Amino acid sequence: MRVIHIVHGRANPNGHNGISRVVYHLNRAEKALGIASEIWAVTDDAREPYSFRRDDDVSVECFPRVRLPFGGNPIIDRLKDEAGEIDLIHFHMIWFLDKNIIANAARKAGLRIVATPHGTYAKPYARSGKRRFARPVERLFLNSSDAVHAITPEEERRLRNYGYRGPTFQAPNGLSLEEIPPLPVPQNRPGGPVRFLWIGVKRPEKNLDALIKAVSLLPRGRQRDIRVSIMGPDFKRTEARLHMLAGKLGVQGSFDFCGAVYGADKRHALSKADAFILPSQNEVFALAMLDAMAFAKPCLVSHGCGYEQFSDKDFFVGFRPEPRDIARALDEFLERREEWPQMGLRARGVIETHLNWPVIARQIVRHYREVVA
């Protein structure tokens, strides 16, 4: 089976773009299963097609952006030329009109199409601002696909609310086995506040406002027990607004705002944290939390992010993504201090058995075969 993954950008697994990281590792895992899996990317820098060798395992075929449905579009020309040899096209692009043009050409060439929205249409901003005007175009793209891949049951429900009416299948995000670090040697924890970690792009929809408000609702003694490191690139001065909110509520001492962390710096931050917290309203299997689980960290995570199916594993404290319930979860988590090491080991166990790409790729390939059939 030959599968072409269509993306924007060169599938860098080490940047802050989670979609790139997912596609990179899915491509590797599919090839390990004997699938002829390829990545074709439209990139902003390309003026003509070129091949980019990311490493020994992954190469990306790069093409110019597709601005118009007519004229010379090298990626479309190649799809047409090789249509008889391609079983399925898997799109990982959201909001780009390029994908609509490419998908339309692929359908005319008789190719099957799967789309993965990566949780995007489930987010509140998908229906706000300029994106509300794009909704008819996005729904047309979704509904003309042969199947849509939802990462969680909640995302599938929200896709229906967005206007998608076709078949779906579910498979989560995960990590590659190579990304799971050696199990750290237990050490005596130094005194001081509990070190919570959040990693991501600081955007308004990440619900960090609610986390700051939650800490402000705790008793002063509890506030002194908490230190949250907010790590990641800023987006449209969101960090400045969060600084102001923390100052206004008198909890600036409970938060450290840091820049983007990658590679060894990210691994160091994960290793030093006591716990990971994800207050999002809609992130589905966020990779930063999966990384924390691989480092055997207990977690706090809002309902709707995909982890309810693992409630019996008891590695996280869940909450509704609003300040009072986040405050309740923080208080409950601090009361369970003696259980943190075992919670962390159970979190790591879920990565090793369920949320890794060899397991997930087998699920996705099974659905590919159903779509092609």
C-alpha positions, 0 to 999 in steps of 0.5 A: 500500500502506498500512502502520501501524507500531505502537509505544510512545512517539512515535518520537523519533529523538533519544533513547536508544531505538533502536526509536523511531529505527528506526521514525522513519526507516523511516517516512520511507523508506517514504513516499519509496518511495510507501508510505502509511506511518503511525505509531500509538503507544500512549503513557503520557500519552494519555487520548484520541487525538491527533495529534503532529506530530514534524516536517515529515516524520513525524506520530504518531497517539497513543492511550491504552494498551490494558490490557484486551481489552474496553471502549473501546480507541480504537486498536482501534476505529480499526483495525476502522473502517479495516481495509478500507483497511489492507494490513498492521500492523507491530508494534515492541513487545516485552513490552507486553501492549498489543500482544497485545490489539491484534494479536488484534483486528487478526487478527479484522479480517482484517489481515496482521501483521509483527512486528520484535522488534529483537533482544530475544528473542535476549538472555539476559535474555529468559529470566530474571527476570519475562520468563521468565513472559512467554515463553508470551505473547510466543511466542503473539504471534510465532507468530500473526504472518504473518511476523517480521522478523529483523535478522540471521541470528543473530537468526533462529536465536535466535528459533527457539530462543525458540520461534518457528516461522513465516516470517521475513525479514531486513533490517538496521538503518541510517542515513538519508542525512541522518545521514551527516556531511560527511567530516572533514578529516584532521588530525594526531592528538595524542599520548596514549592511543588514544580508544575510544568506547562509547555506549548505555544502561549495562545489565548485558547490554551486556557492559561487564564483559568489556571492563573485564576484557579491558583488565586482561589486557593488559600495563601498557604496553598499558593505558596506551595505551587510554582508553575513554569509556563514554557513556550513561544509567545503568540500576539503578546499573550504572555504580557496579558497573563503577567498582568492577570497574575499580578492583578490577582496577586499570584505572580509569585506562583508563576514563571514565564519562560521562552520556548524549550527544545531538545536537551533544555526541554528534557531537563525541564521535564525531568525536574518537574514534579507534575504536568498540568494541561488546563486546555478546553480542547487539546486532544492528546497534547504531545507535551503531556505525552512527553511528561508521561514518558518522563514518569510525571503525574498529570493534571488534565482537563476533561475532553482532552482524550484521557478519560479512557485511561481513568482506571490507570490513575495517573492523572487528576481530571477537572472541568476547564474552569477556575473553581474545578482546576483549584479543586484538582490542584488541592486534591493533587497536593493531598496525594503527594505520597502517590505521585511516584506510582502515578508517574510510573503508571503514566509511563506504562500507558505510553509503553503499552497504548500511546506509542506510534507502533501501536497507533500506526497499526490502528491507522493502517487497518482503517486505511485498508477499510477506506481503500476497500 
